[in-house]
Amino acid sequence: MAQLVLYTVVIAFLAYLGINDFAIYISLITLVYLVTIITAHPLPPGARGVANVITAILVAVFLYFAVMRILQILGVAVV
């Protein structure tokens, strides 16, 4: 329930600011997810495995966007 409220607040605030960059949305949603999962100890064993898989996927997507942004700032051409 806390995740739903936090996601709604983050998305509404970014929309209010007029941010249209998908990478920023993904980055902040990933941050909210990680914080809420870390504070939700202990998770049942089955839920912990699912949370670990989701965490790995979200961190990989976040790193992709972060690396693309860094390369863009450095002026490196990305194919």
Backbone hydrogen bonds, N-H to C=O, Kabsch-Sander energy under -0.5 kcal/mol:
donor,donor_aa,acceptor,acceptor_aa,energy
5,V,1,M,-2.1
6,L,2,A,-2.6
7,Y,3,Q,-3.2
8,T,4,L,-2.2
9,V,5,V,-2.3
10,V,6,L,-2.7
11,I,7,Y,-2.8
12,A,8,T,-2.5
13,F,9,V,-2.4
14,L,10,V,-2.5
15,A,11,I,-2.4
16,Y,12,A,-2.4
17,L,13,F,-2.0
18,G,14,L,-0.6
18,G,15,A,-0.8
19,I,14,L,-2.3
22,F,20,N,-0.7
24,I,21,D,-0.7
25,Y,21,D,-1.3
26,I,22,F,-2.4
27,S,23,A,-2.4
28,L,24,I,-2.3
29,I,25,Y,-2.5
30,T,26,I,-2.4
31,L,27,S,-2.1
32,V,28,L,-2.4
33,Y,29,I,-2.6
34,L,30,T,-2.7
35,V,31,L,-2.2
36,T,32,V,-2.4
37,I,33,Y,-2.5
38,I,34,L,-2.3
39,T,35,V,-1.8
40,A,36,T,-0.5
40,A,37,I,-0.7
41,H,39,T,-0.7
48,R,44,P,-2.3
49,G,45,P,-1.5
50,V,46,G,-1.7
51,A,47,A,-2.6
52,N,48,R,-2.2
53,V,49,G,-1.9
54,I,50,V,-2.5
55,T,51,A,-2.5
56,A,52,N,-2.3
57,I,53,V,-2.2
58,L,54,I,-2.7
59,V,55,T,-2.5
60,A,56,A,-2.1
61,V,57,I,-2.3
62,F,58,L,-2.6
63,L,59,V,-2.8
64,Y,60,A,-2.1
65,F,61,V,-2.2
66,A,62,F,-2.5
67,V,63,L,-2.8
68,M,64,Y,-2.4
69,R,65,F,-2.2
70,I,66,A,-2.4
71,L,67,V,-2.7
72,Q,68,M,-2.1
73,I,69,R,-2.3
74,L,70,I,-2.3
75,G,71,L,-0.7
75,G,72,Q,-0.6
76,V,71,L,-2.4
79,V,77,A,-0.5
